[in-house]
Amino acid sequence: MISVVMPAYNVEPFVADAVESVLRQTVRDLELIVVDDGSTDRTPEILGRYEGESSRVRVVSGAHNGVSAALNLGVAHAE
């Protein structure tokens, strides 16, 4: 299993392209863990749609603690 951990904070204009890029990969045994780092824009809404549509996408929500904390949280949720 390959786990891709993606931190996200107020990236509404870019998050869909980033998620789509990972999902286009040809590796079958892949999970995408996106850690929403307390976004105040529509990032959580956009991520929620992907989580509902693909079993390979998981969204973890956290408080705004920065990139390092978001990455550590994502790694803790990896399989």
TIZA-846592 format. One record per residue (C-alpha): residue number from 1; residue in three letters; chain; x, y, z. Coordinates in nm, 2 decimals. Layout:
<site><seq>NUM</seq><type>ala</type><mol>A</mol><u>X</u><v>Y</v><w>Z</w></site>
...
This chain:
<site><seq>1</seq><type>met</type><mol>A</mol><u>0.00</u><v>0.00</v><w>0.00</w></site>
<site><seq>2</seq><type>ile</type><mol>A</mol><u>0.13</u><v>0.34</v><w>-0.09</w></site>
<site><seq>3</seq><type>ser</type><mol>A</mol><u>0.00</u><v>0.62</v><w>0.13</w></site>
<site><seq>4</seq><type>val</type><mol>A</mol><u>0.00</u><v>0.98</v><w>-0.01</w></site>
<site><seq>5</seq><type>val</type><mol>A</mol><u>-0.04</u><v>1.24</v><w>0.27</w></site>
<site><seq>6</seq><type>met</type><mol>A</mol><u>-0.15</u><v>1.58</v><w>0.15</w></site>
<site><seq>7</seq><type>pro</type><mol>A</mol><u>-0.18</u><v>1.87</v><w>0.40</w></site>
<site><seq>8</seq><type>ala</type><mol>A</mol><u>-0.44</u><v>2.13</v><w>0.29</w></site>
<site><seq>9</seq><type>tyr</type><mol>A</mol><u>-0.51</u><v>2.48</v><w>0.43</w></site>
<site><seq>10</seq><type>asn</type><mol>A</mol><u>-0.73</u><v>2.72</v><w>0.24</w></site>
<site><seq>11</seq><type>val</type><mol>A</mol><u>-0.64</u><v>2.58</v><w>-0.09</w></site>
<site><seq>12</seq><type>glu</type><mol>A</mol><u>-0.99</u><v>2.60</v><w>-0.25</w></site>
<site><seq>13</seq><type>pro</type><mol>A</mol><u>-0.86</u><v>2.70</v><w>-0.60</w></site>
<site><seq>14</seq><type>phe</type><mol>A</mol><u>-0.60</u><v>2.42</v><w>-0.62</w></site>
<site><seq>15</seq><type>val</type><mol>A</mol><u>-0.72</u><v>2.12</v><w>-0.41</w></site>
<site><seq>16</seq><type>ala</type><mol>A</mol><u>-0.94</u><v>1.96</v><w>-0.68</w></site>
<site><seq>17</seq><type>asp</type><mol>A</mol><u>-0.64</u><v>1.95</v><w>-0.92</w></site>
<site><seq>18</seq><type>ala</type><mol>A</mol><u>-0.41</u><v>1.81</v><w>-0.66</w></site>
<site><seq>19</seq><type>val</type><mol>A</mol><u>-0.65</u><v>1.53</v><w>-0.56</w></site>
<site><seq>20</seq><type>glu</type><mol>A</mol><u>-0.72</u><v>1.45</v><w>-0.93</w></site>
<site><seq>21</seq><type>ser</type><mol>A</mol><u>-0.35</u><v>1.43</v><w>-1.00</w></site>
<site><seq>22</seq><type>val</type><mol>A</mol><u>-0.30</u><v>1.16</v><w>-0.73</w></site>
<site><seq>23</seq><type>leu</type><mol>A</mol><u>-0.61</u><v>0.97</v><w>-0.84</w></site>
<site><seq>24</seq><type>arg</type><mol>A</mol><u>-0.48</u><v>0.96</v><w>-1.20</w></site>
<site><seq>25</seq><type>gln</type><mol>A</mol><u>-0.18</u><v>0.75</v><w>-1.09</w></site>
<site><seq>26</seq><type>thr</type><mol>A</mol><u>-0.17</u><v>0.40</v><w>-1.23</w></site>
<site><seq>27</seq><type>val</type><mol>A</mol><u>-0.08</u><v>0.24</v><w>-0.89</w></site>
<site><seq>28</seq><type>arg</type><mol>A</mol><u>-0.38</u><v>0.04</v><w>-0.78</w></site>
<site><seq>29</seq><type>asp</type><mol>A</mol><u>-0.28</u><v>-0.01</v><w>-0.41</w></site>
<site><seq>30</seq><type>leu</type><mol>A</mol><u>-0.28</u><v>0.36</v><w>-0.32</w></site>
<site><seq>31</seq><type>glu</type><mol>A</mol><u>-0.46</u><v>0.57</v><w>-0.05</w></site>
<site><seq>32</seq><type>leu</type><mol>A</mol><u>-0.48</u><v>0.95</v><w>-0.04</w></site>
<site><seq>33</seq><type>ile</type><mol>A</mol><u>-0.50</u><v>1.10</v><w>0.30</w></site>
<site><seq>34</seq><type>val</type><mol>A</mol><u>-0.58</u><v>1.47</v><w>0.29</w></site>
<site><seq>35</seq><type>val</type><mol>A</mol><u>-0.54</u><v>1.65</v><w>0.62</w></site>
<site><seq>36</seq><type>asp</type><mol>A</mol><u>-0.75</u><v>1.96</v><w>0.63</w></site>
<site><seq>37</seq><type>asp</type><mol>A</mol><u>-0.56</u><v>2.19</v><w>0.86</w></site>
<site><seq>38</seq><type>gly</type><mol>A</mol><u>-0.85</u><v>2.40</v><w>0.98</w></site>
<site><seq>39</seq><type>ser</type><mol>A</mol><u>-0.94</u><v>2.56</v><w>0.65</w></site>
<site><seq>40</seq><type>thr</type><mol>A</mol><u>-1.19</u><v>2.85</v><w>0.65</w></site>
<site><seq>41</seq><type>asp</type><mol>A</mol><u>-1.27</u><v>2.84</v><w>0.28</w></site>
<site><seq>42</seq><type>arg</type><mol>A</mol><u>-1.45</u><v>2.57</v><w>0.07</w></site>
<site><seq>43</seq><type>thr</type><mol>A</mol><u>-1.16</u><v>2.33</v><w>0.09</w></site>
<site><seq>44</seq><type>pro</type><mol>A</mol><u>-1.34</u><v>2.09</v><w>0.34</w></site>
<site><seq>45</seq><type>glu</type><mol>A</mol><u>-1.65</u><v>2.09</v><w>0.12</w></site>
<site><seq>46</seq><type>ile</type><mol>A</mol><u>-1.45</u><v>2.00</v><w>-0.19</w></site>
<site><seq>47</seq><type>leu</type><mol>A</mol><u>-1.26</u><v>1.73</v><w>-0.01</w></site>
<site><seq>48</seq><type>gly</type><mol>A</mol><u>-1.58</u><v>1.58</v><w>0.13</w></site>
<site><seq>49</seq><type>arg</type><mol>A</mol><u>-1.71</u><v>1.52</v><w>-0.23</w></site>
<site><seq>50</seq><type>tyr</type><mol>A</mol><u>-1.39</u><v>1.33</v><w>-0.32</w></site>
<site><seq>51</seq><type>glu</type><mol>A</mol><u>-1.41</u><v>1.12</v><w>0.00</w></site>
<site><seq>52</seq><type>gly</type><mol>A</mol><u>-1.77</u><v>1.03</v><w>-0.08</w></site>
<site><seq>53</seq><type>glu</type><mol>A</mol><u>-1.68</u><v>0.93</v><w>-0.44</w></site>
<site><seq>54</seq><type>ser</type><mol>A</mol><u>-1.36</u><v>0.73</v><w>-0.39</w></site>
<site><seq>55</seq><type>ser</type><mol>A</mol><u>-1.27</u><v>0.47</v><w>-0.14</w></site>
<site><seq>56</seq><type>arg</type><mol>A</mol><u>-0.90</u><v>0.57</v><w>-0.20</w></site>
<site><seq>57</seq><type>val</type><mol>A</mol><u>-0.96</u><v>0.91</v><w>-0.05</w></site>
<site><seq>58</seq><type>arg</type><mol>A</mol><u>-0.98</u><v>0.98</v><w>0.32</w></site>
<site><seq>59</seq><type>val</type><mol>A</mol><u>-1.01</u><v>1.33</v><w>0.48</w></site>
<site><seq>60</seq><type>val</type><mol>A</mol><u>-0.88</u><v>1.40</v><w>0.83</w></site>
<site><seq>61</seq><type>ser</type><mol>A</mol><u>-0.98</u><v>1.73</v><w>0.99</w></site>
<site><seq>62</seq><type>gly</type><mol>A</mol><u>-0.76</u><v>1.90</v><w>1.24</w></site>
<site><seq>63</seq><type>ala</type><mol>A</mol><u>-0.71</u><v>2.24</v><w>1.40</w></site>
<site><seq>64</seq><type>his</type><mol>A</mol><u>-0.48</u><v>2.49</v><w>1.22</w></site>
<site><seq>65</seq><type>asn</type><mol>A</mol><u>-0.15</u><v>2.37</v><w>1.36</w></site>
<site><seq>66</seq><type>gly</type><mol>A</mol><u>0.07</u><v>2.40</v><w>1.05</w></site>
<site><seq>67</seq><type>val</type><mol>A</mol><u>0.21</u><v>2.18</v><w>0.78</w></site>
<site><seq>68</seq><type>ser</type><mol>A</mol><u>0.43</u><v>1.96</v><w>1.01</w></site>
<site><seq>69</seq><type>ala</type><mol>A</mol><u>0.15</u><v>1.88</v><w>1.24</w></site>
<site><seq>70</seq><type>ala</type><mol>A</mol><u>-0.09</u><v>1.81</v><w>0.95</w></site>
<site><seq>71</seq><type>leu</type><mol>A</mol><u>0.17</u><v>1.57</v><w>0.79</w></site>
<site><seq>72</seq><type>asn</type><mol>A</mol><u>0.22</u><v>1.39</v><w>1.13</w></site>
<site><seq>73</seq><type>leu</type><mol>A</mol><u>-0.16</u><v>1.35</v><w>1.17</w></site>
<site><seq>74</seq><type>gly</type><mol>A</mol><u>-0.19</u><v>1.21</v><w>0.82</w></site>
<site><seq>75</seq><type>val</type><mol>A</mol><u>0.09</u><v>0.96</v><w>0.87</w></site>
<site><seq>76</seq><type>ala</type><mol>A</mol><u>-0.08</u><v>0.85</v><w>1.19</w></site>
<site><seq>77</seq><type>his</type><mol>A</mol><u>-0.39</u><v>0.76</v><w>0.98</w></site>
<site><seq>78</seq><type>ala</type><mol>A</mol><u>-0.20</u><v>0.58</v><w>0.71</w></site>
<site><seq>79</seq><type>glu</type><mol>A</mol><u>-0.25</u><v>0.20</v><w>0.66</w></site>
